[in-house]
Amino acid sequence: MVAKGFHQSEGFDFTDTFNPVVKPTTIRVVLTMALSARWPIHQLDINNAFLNEDLVEDVYLQQPPGFSSPDSTLVCKLHKAIYGLKQAPRFWFCKLSNTLISLGFHSSESDSSIFLRFTPNGTLIILIYVDDIIIIGTSSNLIECFIAQLSDNFALKDLGKLHYFLGIEVAWLVDGSLHLTQTKYIRDLLQCAAMLDANPQPTPMVSTSQLTIDGSVAVENPTLYRSIVRALQYITLTRPELSFSVNKVCQFMHSPRLLHWKSVKRILRYLAGTLHHGLLLRPIIDFSIIAFSEFDWGSDLDDRKSTSGYCIYIGRNLVSWLSQKQKVVSRSSTEA
């Protein structure tokens, strides 16, 4: 049974809805550390996660379809944060974090979705993305003991060695490296765009391409354009080479034109030929941090803003990257 949370009123039916999730950069950094230390990496899933926490507010639900009551004027008073409620993810995170703290963990100051526990027996690191959890520890016995402790509080599924997380496929290589790909996600996207059999392209964008707000007719289906571009943003989690081109097509979601759609199709054709490409994370010895940054000069033909980008390595592993249009900073704020 799922509630119609869009009928809730802010401040009356709910207050806080924010549910912190682990940052992609954090996942890559912690995985690099775990691979280098040869620590086991497991994952688990919480069954019906949102049903574990009691509601603070009084929320009433109309009788659901299929439920018959002699008095049709009666309503249901919810005691648990069922799926669909605006505040359900927030309540679940509070429940899980309080449970972990009671088990001796503390959250990281840099990322509130990382929980750490240091004991004489070893170290445990927990990465949380709603109800999907990655567990990293100094030994398999330590991880198994923690899973047994957590199972006393929640119904869960131990999924074993990390292999699939948030739509990202994890392949373990013989040298202890991890290859992160989104092959299934990309194939589903290509099928949605009717481009599964498209002719591949060697690059995601033509180097001489200059996109502008105007210059061509509007696309017939802007909703499809926006949904495809949103999906492309998620693919950049393991495909840093797409950051620049995806950022470009994202800038026209408010009013997509035919030329913009052709650029999106170029990216999809590139993906069709690189389905199995991904991000490689290797065990490293040198943990030095190396960063590269670059920007152009007023390349946007509409507002003359520049585009900047950076990538950050820990040893040989790429852990963070970004490409975005620079923001305009007022003179007064700069002086302050």
Contacts in CASP RR format, 6 or more apart in sequence:
PFRMAT RR
TARGET T0000
AUTHOR 0000-0000-0000
METHOD contacts of the structure
MODEL  1
MVAKGFHQSEGFDFTDTFNPVVKPTTIRVVLTMALSARWPIHQLDINNAF
LNEDLVEDVYLQQPPGFSSPDSTLVCKLHKAIYGLKQAPRFWFCKLSNTL
ISLGFHSSESDSSIFLRFTPNGTLIILIYVDDIIIIGTSSNLIECFIAQL
SDNFALKDLGKLHYFLGIEVAWLVDGSLHLTQTKYIRDLLQCAAMLDANP
QPTPMVSTSQLTIDGSVAVENPTLYRSIVRALQYITLTRPELSFSVNKVC
QFMHSPRLLHWKSVKRILRYLAGTLHHGLLLRPIIDFSIIAFSEFDWGSD
LDDRKSTSGYCIYIGRNLVSWLSQKQKVVSRSSTEA
1 64 0 8 1.000
1 82 0 8 1.000
1 83 0 8 1.000
2 82 0 8 1.000
2 83 0 8 1.000
2 84 0 8 1.000
3 59 0 8 1.000
3 61 0 8 1.000
3 78 0 8 1.000
3 82 0 8 1.000
3 83 0 8 1.000
3 84 0 8 1.000
3 85 0 8 1.000
4 84 0 8 1.000
5 84 0 8 1.000
5 85 0 8 1.000
5 86 0 8 1.000
8 14 0 8 1.000
8 59 0 8 1.000
8 85 0 8 1.000
8 86 0 8 1.000
10 86 0 8 1.000
13 57 0 8 1.000
13 59 0 8 1.000
13 86 0 8 1.000
14 57 0 8 1.000
14 85 0 8 1.000
14 86 0 8 1.000
14 87 0 8 1.000
15 57 0 8 1.000
15 87 0 8 1.000
16 87 0 8 1.000
16 90 0 8 1.000
17 86 0 8 1.000
17 87 0 8 1.000
17 89 0 8 1.000
17 90 0 8 1.000
18 90 0 8 1.000
19 89 0 8 1.000
19 90 0 8 1.000
19 92 0 8 1.000
19 93 0 8 1.000
19 130 0 8 1.000
20 93 0 8 1.000
20 112 0 8 1.000
20 113 0 8 1.000
21 113 0 8 1.000
21 128 0 8 1.000
21 129 0 8 1.000
21 130 0 8 1.000
22 111 0 8 1.000
22 113 0 8 1.000
22 114 0 8 1.000
22 127 0 8 1.000
22 128 0 8 1.000
22 129 0 8 1.000
23 111 0 8 1.000
23 113 0 8 1.000
24 237 0 8 1.000
25 319 0 8 1.000
25 320 0 8 1.000
26 110 0 8 1.000
26 111 0 8 1.000
26 113 0 8 1.000
26 114 0 8 1.000
26 127 0 8 1.000
27 127 0 8 1.000
27 134 0 8 1.000
28 279 0 8 1.000
28 281 0 8 1.000
28 317 0 8 1.000
28 318 0 8 1.000
28 319 0 8 1.000
28 320 0 8 1.000
29 314 0 8 1.000
29 319 0 8 1.000
30 114 0 8 1.000
30 125 0 8 1.000
30 127 0 8 1.000
30 136 0 8 1.000
31 41 0 8 1.000
31 178 0 8 1.000
31 281 0 8 1.000
32 281 0 8 1.000
32 284 0 8 1.000
32 314 0 8 1.000
32 317 0 8 1.000
32 319 0 8 1.000
34 41 0 8 1.000
34 125 0 8 1.000
34 136 0 8 1.000
34 137 0 8 1.000
35 176 0 8 1.000
35 177 0 8 1.000
35 178 0 8 1.000
35 281 0 8 1.000
35 282 0 8 1.000
35 283 0 8 1.000
35 284 0 8 1.000
36 283 0 8 1.000
36 284 0 8 1.000
36 285 0 8 1.000
36 287 0 8 1.000
37 138 0 8 1.000
38 283 0 8 1.000
39 136 0 8 1.000
39 137 0 8 1.000
39 138 0 8 1.000
40 136 0 8 1.000
40 137 0 8 1.000
40 139 0 8 1.000
40 140 0 8 1.000
40 143 0 8 1.000
40 161 0 8 1.000
41 134 0 8 1.000
41 135 0 8 1.000
41 136 0 8 1.000
41 161 0 8 1.000
41 162 0 8 1.000
42 134 0 8 1.000
42 135 0 8 1.000
42 136 0 8 1.000
42 143 0 8 1.000
42 147 0 8 1.000
42 158 0 8 1.000
42 159 0 8 1.000
42 160 0 8 1.000
42 161 0 8 1.000
42 162 0 8 1.000
43 132 0 8 1.000
43 133 0 8 1.000
43 134 0 8 1.000
43 135 0 8 1.000
43 159 0 8 1.000
43 160 0 8 1.000
43 161 0 8 1.000
43 162 0 8 1.000
43 163 0 8 1.000
43 164 0 8 1.000
43 165 0 8 1.000
44 133 0 8 1.000
44 135 0 8 1.000
44 147 0 8 1.000
44 150 0 8 1.000
44 156 0 8 1.000
44 157 0 8 1.000
44 158 0 8 1.000
44 159 0 8 1.000
44 160 0 8 1.000
45 131 0 8 1.000
45 132 0 8 1.000
45 133 0 8 1.000
45 156 0 8 1.000
45 157 0 8 1.000
45 159 0 8 1.000
46 52 0 8 1.000
46 96 0 8 1.000
46 131 0 8 1.000
46 133 0 8 1.000
46 154 0 8 1.000
46 155 0 8 1.000
46 156 0 8 1.000
47 154 0 8 1.000
47 155 0 8 1.000
47 156 0 8 1.000
47 157 0 8 1.000
48 155 0 8 1.000
49 92 0 8 1.000
49 96 0 8 1.000
49 130 0 8 1.000
49 131 0 8 1.000
49 154 0 8 1.000
50 80 0 8 1.000
50 81 0 8 1.000
50 82 0 8 1.000
50 83 0 8 1.000
50 84 0 8 1.000
50 85 0 8 1.000
50 88 0 8 1.000
50 89 0 8 1.000
50 91 0 8 1.000
50 92 0 8 1.000
50 131 0 8 1.000
51 80 0 8 1.000
51 81 0 8 1.000
51 82 0 8 1.000
51 83 0 8 1.000
52 80 0 8 1.000
52 92 0 8 1.000
52 95 0 8 1.000
52 154 0 8 1.000
53 80 0 8 1.000
53 81 0 8 1.000
53 91 0 8 1.000
53 92 0 8 1.000
53 94 0 8 1.000
53 95 0 8 1.000
54 79 0 8 1.000
54 80 0 8 1.000
54 81 0 8 1.000
55 78 0 8 1.000
55 79 0 8 1.000
55 80 0 8 1.000
55 81 0 8 1.000
55 85 0 8 1.000
55 87 0 8 1.000
55 91 0 8 1.000
56 91 0 8 1.000
57 87 0 8 1.000
58 77 0 8 1.000
59 77 0 8 1.000
59 78 0 8 1.000
59 85 0 8 1.000
60 75 0 8 1.000
60 76 0 8 1.000
60 77 0 8 1.000
60 78 0 8 1.000
61 75 0 8 1.000
61 76 0 8 1.000
61 77 0 8 1.000
61 78 0 8 1.000
62 75 0 8 1.000
62 76 0 8 1.000
63 69 0 8 1.000
63 72 0 8 1.000
63 74 0 8 1.000
63 75 0 8 1.000
63 76 0 8 1.000
64 76 0 8 1.000
78 85 0 8 1.000
81 87 0 8 1.000
81 88 0 8 1.000
81 91 0 8 1.000
81 92 0 8 1.000
82 88 0 8 1.000
89 130 0 8 1.000
92 130 0 8 1.000
92 131 0 8 1.000
93 128 0 8 1.000
93 130 0 8 1.000
96 128 0 8 1.000
96 154 0 8 1.000
97 107 0 8 1.000
97 115 0 8 1.000
99 150 0 8 1.000
99 153 0 8 1.000
99 154 0 8 1.000
100 115 0 8 1.000
100 126 0 8 1.000
101 107 0 8 1.000
101 115 0 8 1.000
103 117 0 8 1.000
103 146 0 8 1.000
103 149 0 8 1.000
103 150 0 8 1.000
104 117 0 8 1.000
105 115 0 8 1.000
105 116 0 8 1.000
105 117 0 8 1.000
105 124 0 8 1.000
105 126 0 8 1.000
106 115 0 8 1.000
106 116 0 8 1.000
106 117 0 8 1.000
107 113 0 8 1.000
107 114 0 8 1.000
107 115 0 8 1.000
107 116 0 8 1.000
108 114 0 8 1.000
108 115 0 8 1.000
108 116 0 8 1.000
113 127 0 8 1.000
113 128 0 8 1.000
113 129 0 8 1.000
114 125 0 8 1.000
114 126 0 8 1.000
114 127 0 8 1.000
114 128 0 8 1.000
115 125 0 8 1.000
115 126 0 8 1.000
115 128 0 8 1.000
116 123 0 8 1.000
116 124 0 8 1.000
116 125 0 8 1.000
116 126 0 8 1.000
117 123 0 8 1.000
117 124 0 8 1.000
121 142 0 8 1.000
122 137 0 8 1.000
122 138 0 8 1.000
122 139 0 8 1.000
122 142 0 8 1.000
123 137 0 8 1.000
123 138 0 8 1.000
124 135 0 8 1.000
124 136 0 8 1.000
124 137 0 8 1.000
124 138 0 8 1.000
124 142 0 8 1.000
124 143 0 8 1.000
124 146 0 8 1.000
125 135 0 8 1.000
125 136 0 8 1.000
125 137 0 8 1.000
126 133 0 8 1.000
126 134 0 8 1.000
126 135 0 8 1.000
126 136 0 8 1.000
127 133 0 8 1.000
127 134 0 8 1.000
127 135 0 8 1.000
127 136 0 8 1.000
129 165 0 8 1.000
129 166 0 8 1.000
132 165 0 8 1.000
132 166 0 8 1.000
134 162 0 8 1.000
134 165 0 8 1.000
135 143 0 8 1.000
135 146 0 8 1.000
135 147 0 8 1.000
137 143 0 8 1.000
147 156 0 8 1.000
147 158 0 8 1.000
150 156 0 8 1.000
161 172 0 8 1.000
162 170 0 8 1.000
163 169 0 8 1.000
163 170 0 8 1.000
164 170 0 8 1.000
167 182 0 8 1.000
167 184 0 8 1.000
167 185 0 8 1.000
168 180 0 8 1.000
168 181 0 8 1.000
168 182 0 8 1.000
168 185 0 8 1.000
168 237 0 8 1.000
168 238 0 8 1.000
169 180 0 8 1.000
169 181 0 8 1.000
169 182 0 8 1.000
169 183 0 8 1.000
169 184 0 8 1.000
170 178 0 8 1.000
170 179 0 8 1.000
170 180 0 8 1.000
171 178 0 8 1.000
171 179 0 8 1.000
171 180 0 8 1.000
171 181 0 8 1.000
172 178 0 8 1.000
173 179 0 8 1.000
175 282 0 8 1.000
175 283 0 8 1.000
176 282 0 8 1.000
176 283 0 8 1.000
177 280 0 8 1.000
177 281 0 8 1.000
177 282 0 8 1.000
177 283 0 8 1.000
178 280 0 8 1.000
178 281 0 8 1.000
179 278 0 8 1.000
179 279 0 8 1.000
179 280 0 8 1.000
179 281 0 8 1.000
180 238 0 8 1.000
180 278 0 8 1.000
180 279 0 8 1.000
180 280 0 8 1.000
180 281 0 8 1.000
181 238 0 8 1.000
181 276 0 8 1.000
181 277 0 8 1.000
181 278 0 8 1.000
181 279 0 8 1.000
182 234 0 8 1.000
182 235 0 8 1.000
182 237 0 8 1.000
182 238 0 8 1.000
182 239 0 8 1.000
182 278 0 8 1.000
183 275 0 8 1.000
183 276 0 8 1.000
185 231 0 8 1.000
185 234 0 8 1.000
185 235 0 8 1.000
186 235 0 8 1.000
186 271 0 8 1.000
186 275 0 8 1.000
187 196 0 8 1.000
187 275 0 8 1.000
189 228 0 8 1.000
189 231 0 8 1.000
189 232 0 8 1.000
189 235 0 8 1.000
189 268 0 8 1.000
189 271 0 8 1.000
190 196 0 8 1.000
190 198 0 8 1.000
190 268 0 8 1.000
190 271 0 8 1.000
190 272 0 8 1.000
192 227 0 8 1.000
192 228 0 8 1.000
192 231 0 8 1.000
193 224 0 8 1.000
193 228 0 8 1.000
193 265 0 8 1.000
193 268 0 8 1.000
195 265 0 8 1.000
195 268 0 8 1.000
195 269 0 8 1.000
195 272 0 8 1.000
196 272 0 8 1.000
197 272 0 8 1.000
198 265 0 8 1.000
198 268 0 8 1.000
198 269 0 8 1.000
198 272 0 8 1.000
199 269 0 8 1.000
199 272 0 8 1.000
200 269 0 8 1.000
200 270 0 8 1.000
200 272 0 8 1.000
200 273 0 8 1.000
200 274 0 8 1.000
201 266 0 8 1.000
201 269 0 8 1.000
201 270 0 8 1.000
201 273 0 8 1.000
202 270 0 8 1.000
203 270 0 8 1.000
204 241 0 8 1.000
204 242 0 8 1.000
204 245 0 8 1.000
204 246 0 8 1.000
204 266 0 8 1.000
204 267 0 8 1.000
204 270 0 8 1.000
204 271 0 8 1.000
205 244 0 8 1.000
205 245 0 8 1.000
205 248 0 8 1.000
205 263 0 8 1.000
205 266 0 8 1.000
205 267 0 8 1.000
206 266 0 8 1.000
209 263 0 8 1.000
210 301 0 8 1.000
211 248 0 8 1.000
211 249 0 8 1.000
211 251 0 8 1.000
211 252 0 8 1.000
211 259 0 8 1.000
211 260 0 8 1.000
211 263 0 8 1.000
212 259 0 8 1.000
212 301 0 8 1.000
212 302 0 8 1.000
213 252 0 8 1.000
213 255 0 8 1.000
213 257 0 8 1.000
213 302 0 8 1.000
214 257 0 8 1.000
215 257 0 8 1.000
215 259 0 8 1.000
216 257 0 8 1.000
216 258 0 8 1.000
216 259 0 8 1.000
216 260 0 8 1.000
217 257 0 8 1.000
217 258 0 8 1.000
218 255 0 8 1.000
218 256 0 8 1.000
218 257 0 8 1.000
218 258 0 8 1.000
219 225 0 8 1.000
219 256 0 8 1.000
219 257 0 8 1.000
219 258 0 8 1.000
219 260 0 8 1.000
219 261 0 8 1.000
222 255 0 8 1.000
222 256 0 8 1.000
225 253 0 8 1.000
225 256 0 8 1.000
225 260 0 8 1.000
225 261 0 8 1.000
225 264 0 8 1.000
226 253 0 8 1.000
226 256 0 8 1.000
228 264 0 8 1.000
228 268 0 8 1.000
229 246 0 8 1.000
229 249 0 8 1.000
229 250 0 8 1.000
229 253 0 8 1.000
229 264 0 8 1.000
232 242 0 8 1.000
232 246 0 8 1.000
232 249 0 8 1.000
232 264 0 8 1.000
232 267 0 8 1.000
233 246 0 8 1.000
233 250 0 8 1.000
235 242 0 8 1.000
235 246 0 8 1.000
235 271 0 8 1.000
236 242 0 8 1.000
236 243 0 8 1.000
236 246 0 8 1.000
238 278 0 8 1.000
238 279 0 8 1.000
239 277 0 8 1.000
239 278 0 8 1.000
239 279 0 8 1.000
240 279 0 8 1.000
240 311 0 8 1.000
240 318 0 8 1.000
240 321 0 8 1.000
242 267 0 8 1.000
242 270 0 8 1.000
243 309 0 8 1.000
243 321 0 8 1.000
243 322 0 8 1.000
243 323 0 8 1.000
244 307 0 8 1.000
244 309 0 8 1.000
244 323 0 8 1.000
245 263 0 8 1.000
245 266 0 8 1.000
245 267 0 8 1.000
246 267 0 8 1.000
247 307 0 8 1.000
247 323 0 8 1.000
247 324 0 8 1.000
247 325 0 8 1.000
248 263 0 8 1.000
249 260 0 8 1.000
249 263 0 8 1.000
249 264 0 8 1.000
249 267 0 8 1.000
251 325 0 8 1.000
252 260 0 8 1.000
279 318 0 8 1.000
280 317 0 8 1.000
281 317 0 8 1.000
282 316 0 8 1.000
282 317 0 8 1.000
284 314 0 8 1.000
284 315 0 8 1.000
284 316 0 8 1.000
284 317 0 8 1.000
286 315 0 8 1.000
287 314 0 8 1.000
287 315 0 8 1.000
288 314 0 8 1.000
288 315 0 8 1.000
289 312 0 8 1.000
289 313 0 8 1.000
289 314 0 8 1.000
289 315 0 8 1.000
290 312 0 8 1.000
290 313 0 8 1.000
290 315 0 8 1.000
291 310 0 8 1.000
291 311 0 8 1.000
291 312 0 8 1.000
291 313 0 8 1.000
292 310 0 8 1.000
292 311 0 8 1.000
292 312 0 8 1.000
293 308 0 8 1.000
293 309 0 8 1.000
293 310 0 8 1.000
294 308 0 8 1.000
294 309 0 8 1.000
294 310 0 8 1.000
295 306 0 8 1.000
295 307 0 8 1.000
295 308 0 8 1.000
295 309 0 8 1.000
295 326 0 8 1.000
296 306 0 8 1.000
296 307 0 8 1.000
297 306 0 8 1.000
298 304 0 8 1.000
298 305 0 8 1.000
298 306 0 8 1.000
299 306 0 8 1.000
299 307 0 8 1.000
300 306 0 8 1.000
300 307 0 8 1.000
300 325 0 8 1.000
305 325 0 8 1.000
305 326 0 8 1.000
305 328 0 8 1.000
306 325 0 8 1.000
306 326 0 8 1.000
307 323 0 8 1.000
307 324 0 8 1.000
307 325 0 8 1.000
307 326 0 8 1.000
308 323 0 8 1.000
308 324 0 8 1.000
308 326 0 8 1.000
309 321 0 8 1.000
309 322 0 8 1.000
309 323 0 8 1.000
309 324 0 8 1.000
310 320 0 8 1.000
310 321 0 8 1.000
310 322 0 8 1.000
311 318 0 8 1.000
311 320 0 8 1.000
311 321 0 8 1.000
311 322 0 8 1.000
312 318 0 8 1.000
312 319 0 8 1.000
312 320 0 8 1.000
312 321 0 8 1.000
313 319 0 8 1.000
END
